[in-house]
Amino acid sequence: MALGNYSSLSRAQLTFEYLHTNSTTHEFLFGALAELVDNARDADATRIDIYPEQREDLRGGFMLCFLDDGTGMDSNEAASVIQFGKSAKRSPESTQIGQYGNGLKSGSMRIGKDFILFTKKDNTMTCLLLSRTFHEEEGIDEVIVPLPTWNARSREPMTDNMEKFAIETQLIYKYSPFKSEQEVMEQFSKIRGEKGTLVIIFNLKLMDNGEPELDVTSDSRDIQMAETSPEGTKPERRSFRAYAAVLYIDPRMRIFINGHKVQTKRLSCCLYKPRMYKYTSNRFKTRAEQEVKKAEHMARIAEEKAREAESKARALELRLGGDLTRESRVTLRQVQNSAITMRREADVKKRIKDAKQRALKEPKELNFIFGVNIEQRELDGMFIYNCSRLIKMYEKVGPQLEGGMACGGVVGVVDVPYLVLEPTHNKQDFADAKEYRHLLKAMGEHLAQYWKDVAIAQRGIVKFWDEFGYLSANWNQPPSRELRYKRRRAMEIPTTIQCDVCLKWRTLPFQLSSVEKNYPDTWVCSMNPDPEQDRCEAPEQKQKVPLGTLKKDLKSQEEKQKQLTEKIRQQQEKLEALQKTTPIRCQADLKKLPLDVTTRPAGENMQSQTRPQRPRSPPLPDVIKNAPSRPPPPTPHPRSISQQKKGSSTWPNISTPKLASMLSREGASTSRPHQHTVTGGRSHSTSKTLAKPATTTKPSCAVPQNPKSSRETPSPKAAKAPALKKSAAVKCPQASTTRKRSLNNTIEDGSEEEGEHKREKTKRGKFVAVKEEKKDSSEVVVELTDSAGEEELAELRKAQKDKGLHVEVRVNKEWFTGRVTAVEMAKHAVRWKVKFDYVPTDTTPRDRWVEKGSEDVRLMKPPSPEYQAPDTQQEEEVVVAEPSTSDCVRIEPDTTGPSSSQETVDLLVQILRNCLRYFLPPNFPISKMELSSMSSEGLLAFPLKEYFKQYEVGLQNLCNSYQTRADARAKACEENLRSAERKLKETEEKLQKLRTNIVALLQKVQEDIDINTDDELDAYIEDLITKGD
C-alpha cells in the first residue's frame, strides 16, 4: 500500500503542555541537573562548568548555565534535539548514558520553564530556543522551536530562507534573556575553542513560598536544595556538589560548580579493606530477551528484502533473455548488485541475531565491591550504577535491613550494563523491579560473606569503631577530630586525585602533612611526590582489590546434628510453656494446679478461740478431696517478719460447683511463675499466719494477668511493683485472684468436717493452702505461699536490669551481635535470652538462651538513650499496673516494713550529699561545708546542670593535659628516635669507611689478598688478632 493512501488518516500531535508533563518524571531535582551533565559526558567533554548568572528580571532571580567543551552539534544534530524519544546513542553495546532521546527536554523543563542552547561545531554556530513562555503568550498548541545557524568565522546567517531566519531570531530576542544579536554572540564567545555547548535555563520553577527550588546563595561553592535540613538528610540529597562527586563510577570529566572543582570520587578507592566478589547469574534475561526479539525482527525483515531482491533479479534476467544491449546489461547488473547487498545485510542481521540468542543463554557476570566507610560510618548501603551512571544510592540489603550493628558502615558498589538491567527514563530506578530485587538479594548474600571475611564482628564491633575515633554510642555521631584518629583514618584510606591535564587518577603516598590537606583544583601529575607517577606519560595504576568468594553454607554432619538438637530443645521449651499456661476450663483442671490443700479444724488452733462464731463450712468438693497428697513443705525460716492480712466476709449460700469454679480462677492466676509479685501482701509461711491475732478485713483482689510462658520472666512492671510498695492490699467486693480468699457458706453441720485433711501440690516453690476451720461460722481460705523468699525476689529484680543489654554471642565459632530480651533464674546461674541483630542463614535460630558470664557471651557498649529500641525503653520504665477487674480497687500502704518512708528519704538525701561532695568541681560556687548542711529542699534547687558542666570541663581539661603531655613525650621520643637513627647512620658510614681503609692497607702490605665482603674482612682481622696472640 502506498504511503500516500495514509494521508487522510489522523495523526498524533504533541502539544506544548507535554513539555511540563514530561518533566514530572524527575521527582529528584538533582536528577534533572544530572541529565545535562550526562549529555556533556556522552559528548566526550573533558570539563563542564555549572554556574548561576544573576538576572533579577527573570523568575527566580538567576539563570542556571551548563557549559562544556564536548563535540558540539551542527544544525542537523541540533534539530534532532527537538525530536522526542529518538537518540543516535541507543545501541545494546553502547557505553553512553543517554538512550531515550529525552533527557535534555525533561531535565531542563523540570528546572525551569524555558531553555536556550548555544553550540559550535565544524565552523557553524547554532542556537535553539525551547520556551513554554513563548507558547503560553502566543497561544500556540504545537511545539515550535526557533533554530537559526551562523557561520562561526564570518558571523553570517547560514540559510536559504532569510525570512524564516529573521522570524527565528526575532522570537529569540523577544522570549530569551538576550535581546540583540550582540548579546547572542557573546554567549557563543563563552564557548572556548571551536566546539562545545552552552545550555541556559531561565524562568526557574518556584516553591509555594515564591523562592526558587535551588539555593545558590547559601554556599558560594555549591548548589543546594532549598529548605532542606542537613540533619537526617544524606549529603547527596541536599548538595549537588556531593551528588556530582559520586555521579559516575569512574569519573573522567572534570566538573566545576561556581568555578570550584568538584573532588570526584572513585568509591572503591575510598573504602577500608575493599574486596571484590564476582557474581554470575542466569536470572537477568528481560533486557536480553527484548534485544533478541528486536534482532529477530530485523533479521526477518532483512531476509524478506533479500529474497525479494534476488527474485526480482532472477525475473529480470529471464525477461531479458538474449538481449545483450548495454542498457540491459547495466540494468541487470544494478539489480543483481542490489540483491547481493541485500543478502549481505541479511546475513549480517542473522549473525547478530544468532549472537544475541547465544548471549541470552550465557550467564551474566557482575562485580560486587564492598568496603567499610570509616570516614562517615552512618553513610552506608549499596551504590548501584548503570553504564557507569549512578541510579540508586544507600540501598540497604541483607544484614543491613535488620537495623543492628552487623554490616553497619559497609558500602557496596556495582556497575550494571544495559543488557542486565535497564534504567527508567529519569535514571533514578530500574524498569524491571523483579530482577532489581533479585540483584539486591544477591548483594545481601555477598555482603554477609564480606562481613565474615573482614572478621570485624569476631574482633568486636565497638572496639573496631573505637580504633577510628567513633567514641560515641550514638551511631550518627561523627568521628573524633583528634589528630591521632585523623591520622589513623588517613593511613587506611590512600588519597586518590585526578590530574587536571591528562585526567588520569593517581594514588598519593601517605604523609603526615597530607592529613586533611586541601589540594588545588589544577593539580597535575608533576605535584605527585611518588617519583614513578610524577609525569602524565606514566600509565595509570589500577586499584588492587582482593578477590573474595561466596562460600556456600556447607555444614558437617556434627553441625547439622547440633543444630537439629537445638531446634528440638527450642520446640520443647515452647511446648512446656504452652502446657504451663493452659487455661482452666473445668473442675478437673484443678488437679493440674500447684495447690497445697489442707483442712484444719478450729479445735486444733488456739487462735481460733478468739474468732467470732461463724456458720459451719460446707464439705470440700470432690475435686479437692481426691487431690494426691504429698509431704508437707518445710517450715520457712522464722526470720521472715512480714505480716499477713486475713480476709473474711459473710457470703450467701454458694453451691459446690460455684466454689470449684472460683477455685479454678484462683488456680489460673497462680499458674504463672512469680506472678504473685504484683499483689499487695505476701505470705511466707502457713504457721506464721496462724500465729498472728485474727483480724477481719475485706476480701482482696489482685490484678489479673494473662498466662505466659514459664520460660519468660515477669515483665518489669510485675517485677518492680513490690519495690515501689512492699506490701499493698488491693480490696474488692468480689473475690477474684487474691493471696487469701474467704468463702463463707451457711450450710448444715456434717460430722466429716471434724478432722483435718492436708493435701499439697508444689510447683516452682509455690503452693496454695486451703484451710477449713470449724466453728459457728466456717470459711475456706485459699492461701498462696512463696517459698523462694526475699533473697530470690531481690536476685530476680537485679537480674531484670540486664534486659536491653547489647551483647555478642559466639555461635559455631562466630560472634553475632544481639540484645537481651528476657532473663530467667536457673538453679545456679542467670540465663539470658538474646535476640540476634542478624544471622547469616535461615537455618540459624534468631534467638538463643545463653548463660550469663559464660565464655560464649560478652558485653558491648550500651546504645545512647535516643537510639535505644522502643521496646527496651518501655521495659526500663517502672510502672505499677493498675487493676482492671473492678472500679473499686484501691491500694493500701504497707505499715509493717522495717523503716518508714521518711527514713528512706533521709538516707537518699545523705547519699546524694556524699556523691555531690565527692565529685565537687574545684571552683564550684557551693563549698563542701555548705553542701553538707544543705537541706533536702536546697538539694532540690541544686544547680545540677552547672555542676555536671563544670565537672565535665574539669575532666576534659585533665584529659587534655594528659593528652598534651603524651603528645609532647611522643614528639620528644620521635625526635630522639630521629637523632638516634641519624647517629646510627653516621656511625655506619664511618665504619664502612674504616673497613675500606683497612682493606686498602692490607692490599698494600699483601698484594695477593682477596677480600670481597665485610664478613670476610671481619673474619680476616679476627684471625690476624688470634694468631698474633
Residue pairs with C-beta under 8 A, 6 or more apart in sequence:
13 141
13 142
14 84
14 142
14 143
15 141
15 142
15 143
16 132
16 135
16 136
16 140
16 141
16 142
16 143
18 84
18 143
19 105
19 109
19 130
19 132
19 143
20 109
20 132
22 84
22 102
22 105
22 106
22 109
23 32
23 105
23 106
23 107
23 109
23 110
24 110
25 106
25 424
25 425
25 426
26 32
26 35
26 106
26 107
26 110
26 426
26 428
27 426
27 428
28 237
28 426
28 428
29 110
29 111
29 213
29 214
29 225
30 225
30 236
30 237
30 240
30 243
31 107
31 426
31 427
31 428
32 106
32 107
32 108
32 110
32 111
33 50
33 107
33 111
33 223
33 240
34 107
34 243
34 244
34 247
34 427
35 103
35 104
35 106
35 107
35 108
35 427
36 66
36 103
36 104
36 107
36 108
36 199
37 48
37 50
37 66
37 244
37 247
37 255
38 97
38 98
38 103
38 389
38 427
39 70
39 98
39 103
39 104
39 197
40 48
40 66
40 68
40 70
40 197
40 253
41 48
41 97
41 248
41 253
42 70
42 89
42 96
42 97
42 98
43 68
43 70
43 71
43 72
43 197
44 70
44 71
45 68
45 69
45 70
45 196
45 253
46 69
46 252
46 253
46 254
46 503
47 68
47 69
47 253
47 254
47 255
47 256
48 66
48 67
48 68
48 69
48 253
48 254
48 255
48 256
49 65
49 66
49 67
49 68
49 256
49 259
50 64
50 65
50 66
50 67
50 223
50 240
50 255
50 256
50 257
50 258
51 64
51 65
51 67
51 256
51 257
51 258
51 259
52 62
52 63
52 64
52 65
52 216
52 223
52 258
53 62
53 63
53 65
53 200
54 61
54 62
55 61
55 62
55 63
55 177
55 202
57 177
58 177
58 202
58 203
58 204
59 112
59 113
59 202
59 203
59 204
59 206
60 112
60 202
60 203
60 204
60 205
60 206
60 212
61 212
62 204
62 212
62 216
63 177
63 200
63 201
63 202
64 111
64 112
64 200
64 201
64 202
64 204
64 214
65 198
65 199
65 200
65 201
66 197
66 198
66 199
66 200
66 201
67 190
67 191
67 196
67 197
67 198
67 199
68 196
68 197
69 191
69 192
69 193
69 195
69 196
70 195
70 196
70 197
71 121
71 195
72 119
72 120
72 121
72 191
72 195
72 196
72 197
73 81
73 119
73 121
73 126
73 197
74 121
74 122
74 124
74 126
74 149
75 124
75 126
75 147
75 149
75 158
77 121
78 117
78 119
78 126
78 128
78 147
79 147
80 86
80 88
80 101
81 104
81 105
81 117
81 128
82 105
82 128
82 130
82 143
82 145
82 147
83 101
84 101
84 102
84 105
85 100
85 101
85 102
86 101
87 98
87 99
87 100
87 101
89 96
89 98
89 99
90 99
90 100
90 101
92 291
92 356
92 418
92 419
94 387
94 418
95 387
95 388
96 387
97 387
97 388
97 389
97 427
99 418
100 425
102 425
103 427
104 199
105 130
106 425
106 426
108 115
108 130
108 199
108 201
109 115
109 130
109 132
110 205
111 201
111 204
111 205
111 214
112 201
112 202
112 203
112 204
112 205
113 131
113 132
113 133
113 202
113 203
113 204
113 205
114 129
114 130
114 131
114 132
114 133
114 134
114 175
114 176
114 201
114 202
114 203
115 129
115 130
115 131
115 199
115 200
115 201
115 202
116 127
116 128
116 129
116 130
116 131
116 172
116 176
116 177
116 178
116 199
116 200
116 202
117 126
117 127
117 128
117 129
117 130
117 197
117 198
117 199
117 200
118 125
118 126
118 127
118 184
118 187
118 188
118 190
118 191
118 197
118 198
118 199
118 200
119 125
119 126
119 128
119 191
119 196
119 197
119 198
120 126
120 152
120 188
120 191
120 193
120 194
120 195
120 196
120 197
121 194
121 195
123 151
123 152
123 153
123 194
124 149
124 150
124 151
124 152
124 158
125 149
125 150
125 151
125 152
125 155
125 188
126 147
126 148
126 149
126 150
127 146
127 147
127 148
127 149
127 172
127 184
128 145
128 146
128 147
129 145
129 146
129 171
129 172
129 175
129 176
130 143
130 145
131 175
131 176
133 175
133 203
134 140
134 144
134 171
134 174
134 175
135 141
135 143
135 144
137 175
146 167
146 168
146 169
146 171
146 172
147 168
148 157
148 159
148 165
148 168
148 169
148 172
149 157
149 158
149 159
150 156
150 157
150 158
150 188
151 157
151 158
152 188
152 194
155 185
157 165
159 165
169 181
169 184
172 178
172 184
173 179
173 180
173 181
173 184
176 202
177 200
177 202
178 184
178 186
178 187
187 198
187 200
188 198
190 198
191 197
191 198
204 212
204 213
204 214
205 212
205 213
206 212
206 213
207 213
207 226
207 227
211 226
211 227
212 226
213 225
213 226
214 223
214 224
214 225
214 226
215 223
215 224
215 225
215 226
215 227
216 223
216 224
216 258
218 224
219 239
220 258
221 241
221 257
221 258
221 260
222 239
222 240
222 241
222 257
222 258
223 239
223 240
223 241
223 257
223 258
224 238
224 239
224 240
225 237
225 238
225 239
228 237
228 238
230 238
234 379
234 393
234 394
235 242
235 379
236 242
236 243
236 246
236 393
237 243
240 257
241 257
241 262
244 255
244 257
244 262
244 264
245 262
245 263
245 264
245 265
246 264
246 265
246 267
246 383
246 390
246 393
247 264
247 389
247 390
248 264
248 385
248 388
248 389
248 390
249 266
249 267
249 385
249 388
249 390
249 413
249 415
250 266
250 388
251 264
251 265
251 266
251 498
252 498
252 503
253 503
254 261
254 262
254 264
254 498
254 500
254 503
255 261
255 262
255 264
256 262
256 521
260 521
261 500
261 521
263 497
263 519
264 498
266 496
266 505
266 543
267 369
267 383
267 411
267 413
268 274
268 369
268 371
268 413
268 543
268 545
269 494
269 496
269 505
269 507
269 543
270 371
270 373
270 375
270 493
270 496
271 369
271 370
271 371
271 372
271 373
271 411
271 493
272 371
272 372
272 373
272 374
272 492
272 493
273 371
273 372
273 454
273 492
274 369
274 370
274 371
274 543
274 545
274 546
275 369
275 370
275 371
275 450
275 453
275 454
275 545
275 546
275 547
275 548
276 367
276 368
276 369
276 545
276 546
276 547
276 548
277 367
277 368
277 369
277 370
277 446
277 449
277 450
277 547
277 548
277 549
277 550
278 365
278 366
278 367
278 368
278 547
279 365
279 366
279 367
279 368
279 442
279 446
279 550
280 363
280 364
280 365
280 366
281 363
281 364
281 366
281 438
281 442
282 363
282 364
283 435
283 438
284 364
284 419
284 420
284 421
284 435
284 438
284 439
285 360
286 422
286 432
286 435
287 418
287 419
287 420
287 421
287 422
287 432
288 356
288 359
288 360
288 364
288 419
289 360
291 356
291 419
292 353
292 356
292 357
292 360
295 349
295 352
295 353
295 356
295 357
296 353
298 349
298 352
298 353
299 346
299 349
299 350
299 352
299 353
302 342
302 345
302 346
302 348
302 349
302 350
303 346
303 349
303 350
305 342
305 345
305 346
306 339
306 342
306 343
306 345
306 346
308 342
309 335
309 338
309 339
309 342
309 343
310 339
310 342
310 343
312 335
312 339
313 332
313 335
313 336
313 338
313 339
316 331
316 332
316 335
317 332
317 336
320 328
320 331
320 332
359 419
364 419
364 420
366 414
366 415
366 416
366 420
366 439
367 414
367 415
368 412
368 413
368 414
368 442
368 443
368 446
369 412
369 413
369 414
369 545
370 410
370 411
370 412
370 413
370 446
370 447
370 450
371 410
371 411
372 409
372 410
372 411
372 454
372 456
373 379
373 380
373 409
373 410
373 411
374 409
374 468
374 479
374 489
374 492
374 493
375 479
375 489
375 493
376 478
377 408
377 409
377 465
377 470
377 475
377 479
378 409
378 475
378 476
379 394
379 411
380 394
380 396
380 400
380 407
380 408
380 409
380 410
380 411
381 393
381 394
381 395
381 396
381 397
381 400
381 411
381 412
382 392
382 393
382 394
382 395
382 396
382 397
382 411
382 412
382 413
382 414
382 440
382 443
383 390
383 392
383 393
383 394
383 395
383 411
383 412
383 413
383 414
384 390
384 391
384 392
384 393
384 395
384 414
384 416
384 439
385 391
385 413
385 414
385 415
385 416
386 415
386 416
386 417
386 418
386 421
386 422
386 423
386 427
386 430
387 415
387 417
387 418
388 415
389 423
389 427
391 416
391 423
391 427
391 428
391 429
391 430
392 428
392 429
392 430
395 440
397 412
397 440
397 441
397 443
397 444
397 447
398 407
398 443
398 444
398 445
398 447
398 448
398 838
399 406
399 407
399 444
399 447
399 448
399 451
399 837
399 838
399 840
400 406
400 407
400 408
400 410
400 444
400 447
401 444
402 837
402 838
403 837
404 817
404 818
404 836
404 837
404 838
405 461
405 475
405 806
405 817
405 837
406 451
406 457
406 461
406 816
406 817
406 837
406 838
407 447
407 448
407 451
407 838
408 461
408 475
409 465
410 447
410 450
410 451
412 443
412 446
412 447
414 439
414 443
416 439
421 430
421 431
421 432
421 435
421 436
421 439
422 430
422 431
422 432
423 429
423 430
423 431
424 430
424 431
429 436
430 436
445 550
446 548
446 550
448 838
448 840
449 548
449 549
449 550
449 551
450 548
451 457
452 814
452 840
453 548
456 464
457 808
457 814
457 815
457 816
457 817
458 814
458 815
460 808
460 815
460 858
460 860
461 808
461 817
461 860
462 860
462 861
467 488
468 479
468 485
468 488
468 489
468 492
469 479
469 480
469 481
469 482
469 485
469 486
469 488
469 489
470 477
470 479
470 480
471 480
472 864
473 861
473 862
473 863
473 864
473 867
474 863
474 864
474 866
474 867
475 863
475 867
476 867
479 485
479 489
482 963
483 515
486 515
486 516
487 512
487 515
490 510
490 514
490 515
490 516
491 510
494 507
494 508
494 509
494 510
495 507
495 508
495 510
495 514
496 505
496 506
496 507
496 508
497 505
497 506
497 508
497 519
497 523
498 504
498 505
498 506
498 523
499 505
499 506
499 523
499 524
499 525
499 536
500 521
500 522
500 523
500 524
501 524
501 525
501 536
502 525
502 536
504 525
504 536
504 540
505 540
506 525
506 528
506 530
506 533
506 540
506 541
507 530
507 533
507 541
507 543
508 514
508 528
508 529
508 530
509 529
509 530
511 529
524 536
525 533
525 534
525 535
525 536
525 538
526 534
526 535
527 534
528 534
532 538
533 541
553 840
553 841
553 843
555 563
559 812
563 843
563 844
566 845
566 848
567 845
570 845
573 709
573 711
574 709
576 710
576 711
577 708
577 709
577 710
577 711
577 712
578 709
580 671
580 672
580 707
580 709
580 710
581 671
581 672
581 707
581 708
581 709
581 710
582 589
582 592
582 671
582 707
583 668
583 707
584 590
584 593
584 664
584 665
584 667
584 668
586 664
587 621
587 623
587 657
587 660
587 661
587 664
588 623
589 664
589 667
590 623
590 624
590 627
590 660
590 663
590 664
590 667
591 623
591 627
591 628
592 667
593 667
593 668
593 670
593 671
593 761
593 763
593 768
594 667
594 670
594 671
594 761
594 762
594 763
594 764
594 766
594 767
594 768
595 624
595 627
595 667
595 759
595 760
595 761
595 767
595 768
595 770
596 632
596 633
596 758
596 759
596 760
596 761
596 762
596 767
596 768
596 769
596 770
596 785
597 620
597 624
597 627
597 757
597 758
597 759
597 760
597 761
597 768
597 769
597 770
598 686
598 756
598 757
598 758
598 759
598 760
598 769
598 770
598 771
598 772
599 620
599 753
599 755
599 756
599 757
599 758
599 770
599 771
599 772
600 756
600 758
600 771
600 772
600 773
601 753
601 754
601 755
601 756
601 772
601 773
601 774
602 608
602 611
602 773
602 774
602 775
603 774
604 756
605 690
605 773
607 690
607 691
607 692
607 693
607 694
608 773
608 775
610 693
610 694
611 694
611 775
612 776
612 777
613 775
613 776
613 777
614 650
614 744
614 775
614 776
614 777
614 778
614 779
615 744
615 745
615 746
615 747
615 776
615 777
615 778
616 746
616 747
616 748
616 749
616 750
616 753
616 774
616 775
616 776
616 777
616 778
617 744
617 745
617 747
617 753
617 772
617 773
617 774
617 778
617 779
617 780
618 656
618 659
618 745
618 747
618 778
618 780
619 656
619 747
619 750
619 752
619 753
620 757
620 770
620 772
620 780
621 656
621 659
621 660
621 663
623 660
624 663
624 759
624 770
625 757
625 759
627 759
627 761
628 759
628 761
629 758
629 759
629 760
630 759
630 760
630 761
630 762
631 760
632 758
632 760
633 760
633 762
633 767
633 787
635 685
635 687
636 684
636 685
636 688
636 787
636 789
637 789
638 688
640 684
640 685
640 688
640 789
640 790
641 896
641 898
642 681
642 682
642 684
642 726
642 727
642 896
643 681
643 692
643 727
643 896
644 681
644 682
644 683
644 684
644 688
644 689
644 692
644 739
644 740
645 681
645 695
645 697
645 700
645 729
645 740
646 689
646 694
646 695
646 696
646 697
646 740
646 742
646 781
647 697
647 698
647 699
647 700
647 735
647 738
647 740
647 741
647 742
648 696
648 697
648 699
648 742
648 744
648 779
649 698
649 699
649 742
649 744
650 744
650 777
651 743
651 744
651 745
653 745
653 746
653 747
654 743
654 745
659 743
659 745
659 780
662 735
662 741
662 743
663 770
663 782
665 736
665 737
666 737
666 738
666 741
666 768
666 782
667 768
668 707
668 737
669 675
669 702
669 704
669 705
669 736
669 737
670 676
670 737
670 766
670 768
670 784
671 707
672 705
672 707
672 708
672 710
672 714
673 710
673 714
673 764
673 766
674 713
674 714
674 718
674 719
674 796
675 705
675 714
675 718
676 682
676 739
676 766
676 784
676 786
677 714
677 718
677 719
677 721
677 722
677 793
678 702
678 703
678 705
678 717
678 718
678 721
678 881
679 700
679 702
679 703
679 730
679 738
679 739
680 700
680 702
680 725
680 727
680 728
680 729
680 730
680 739
680 891
680 892
680 894
681 700
681 727
681 728
681 729
681 739
681 740
682 722
682 727
682 739
682 786
683 689
683 739
683 740
683 783
683 784
683 785
683 786
684 785
684 786
684 789
685 785
686 769
686 771
686 783
686 785
689 783
697 729
697 731
698 731
698 732
698 733
699 731
699 732
699 733
699 734
699 735
699 738
699 741
699 742
700 729
700 730
700 731
700 732
700 738
700 739
700 740
701 730
701 731
701 732
701 734
701 735
701 736
701 737
701 738
701 883
701 885
701 886
701 889
702 730
702 736
702 737
702 738
702 739
702 883
703 730
703 737
703 881
703 882
703 883
703 884
703 885
704 736
704 737
704 883
704 884
704 885
705 718
705 737
708 714
710 764
711 822
711 824
711 833
711 849
712 822
712 824
713 719
713 796
713 799
713 800
713 822
713 823
713 824
713 825
714 796
714 800
715 875
716 800
716 803
716 875
716 876
716 877
716 878
716 879
717 878
717 879
717 880
717 881
718 881
719 796
719 797
719 800
720 797
720 800
720 878
721 880
721 881
722 793
723 797
723 878
724 878
724 880
725 880
725 891
725 893
725 894
726 894
726 897
727 894
727 896
727 897
728 891
728 892
728 893
728 894
729 891
729 892
730 883
730 889
730 890
730 891
730 892
731 888
731 889
731 890
731 892
732 883
732 885
732 886
732 888
732 889
733 886
733 888
734 885
734 886
735 741
735 742
735 743
736 885
738 782
739 783
739 784
740 781
740 782
740 783
740 784
741 781
741 782
742 779
742 780
742 781
743 779
743 780
743 782
744 777
744 778
744 779
745 778
746 777
753 772
753 774
753 778
754 774
757 772
760 767
760 769
761 767
761 768
762 787
765 786
765 787
765 788
765 792
766 784
766 785
766 786
766 787
767 784
767 785
767 787
768 782
768 783
768 784
768 785
769 781
769 782
769 783
769 785
770 780
770 781
770 782
770 783
771 780
771 781
771 783
772 778
772 779
772 780
773 779
773 781
786 793
792 825
795 825
796 825
799 823
799 825
799 830
800 823
802 820
802 823
802 830
802 832
802 852
803 820
803 821
803 822
803 823
803 872
803 875
803 876
804 819
804 820
804 862
804 868
804 869
804 872
804 875
804 876
805 819
805 820
805 832
805 859
805 862
806 817
806 818
806 819
806 859
806 860
806 861
806 862
806 863
807 817
807 818
807 819
807 820
807 832
807 834
807 857
807 858
807 859
807 860
808 815
808 816
808 817
808 818
808 857
808 858
808 859
808 860
809 815
809 816
809 818
809 834
809 836
809 848
809 850
809 856
809 857
810 816
810 855
810 856
810 857
811 839
811 844
811 848
811 856
816 836
816 837
816 838
816 839
817 836
817 837
817 838
817 860
818 834
818 835
818 836
818 837
818 847
819 834
819 835
819 837
819 869
819 872
820 832
820 833
820 834
821 833
821 834
821 835
821 847
822 832
822 833
823 830
823 831
823 832
823 833
824 830
824 831
824 833
825 831
826 851
829 851
829 852
829 853
830 851
830 852
830 853
831 849
831 850
831 851
831 852
832 849
832 850
832 851
832 852
832 857
833 847
833 848
833 849
834 847
834 848
834 849
834 850
834 857
835 846
835 847
836 846
836 847
836 848
839 845
839 846
850 856
850 857
851 857
865 873
880 891
882 889
883 889
905 936
909 936
909 939
912 939
913 931
913 932
913 934
913 939
916 931
916 942
916 947
917 928
917 931
917 932
919 951
920 926
920 928
920 931
920 947
921 947
921 950
921 951
921 953
921 954
922 954
923 950
924 947
924 950
926 934
926 942
934 942
995 1014
995 1017
998 1017
998 1021
999 1011
999 1017
1002 1009
1002 1011
1002 1020
1003 1009
1009 1020
1011 1017
1011 1020
